[in-house]
Amino acid sequence: MSEKVNPNPVADSVSAETENFIWPSEVLSREADMSDRDETPKKKITLIRAFKERSRLIRQISQIHGRIETENSVIEGGLRSIDVRQSFAEYTRLYCKLIALKKAISRANCGIIEKLVELAEIKTLLHQINEISTNEGKQVSRYGDSELKIMTAELKTAEIAAESDALQARMDALQDEIDEFNVRTLIEFEP
């Protein structure tokens, strides 16, 4: 088993908190080892609630990261407005919680993965279809020359619009099914 190298080898500046400091990789390794044995009961929440919790965690992580990034390196003798190691410990805790939540969401989504994939691909397809030029008639060149060009489109505006409407209707139907799944599906998670 390899040992972690202390990134701050200056022994006289190591506080009690620093001695207990744990890097995220260590926490995640321990959690991976413990996951098979973890039988503590957890609260059940809907996927809708899980998505809100995910957004909240991401926001908190981002805020703490910003403070750590700002306060970690200061001019020698300067004061920090936060305890960077304590903030990093909270950052690590929240990140591990986010990973656990995303894993639980992923496991739950196995029941609807085909619809999620289809929805994502239809969104891409719809975007690409809507980018197809349907310009017709006299067009002035975009590159500054005054030459008029007569354009003709094989796929007409009305055809593209009709296909866009059909794809949007399929997307709406899929989204309704996914929303229903998200409302009724529960996952175990400790908020």
FENFENTA-V756348 format. One line per field, one symbol per residue. psi: psi as a letter, one per 20 degrees, with the letter a starting at -180 (. if undefined). burial: 1 if it has 24 or more other ideal C-beta (glycine too) atoms within 12 Angstrom, else 0. A space follows every 50 residues. Layout:
psi: ???
burial: ???
This chain:
psi: pqqqpoiniohijorhhhhjppqhhgghgghghihhiojppqqpqrhghh hggggggggggggggggghgigorppiqqqiroghghhggggghghgggg ghggggghihijhhhggggghhgggggggiippkpqapppqikiqjppqo qppgoqghgggghggghhgggggghgggggghhipqqpqo.
burial: 00000000000000000000100100100000000000000000111011 10110010001001000100000000000000011011111101111111 11011001100100110010010001001000000000000000000000 00000000000001001000100100010011001011100
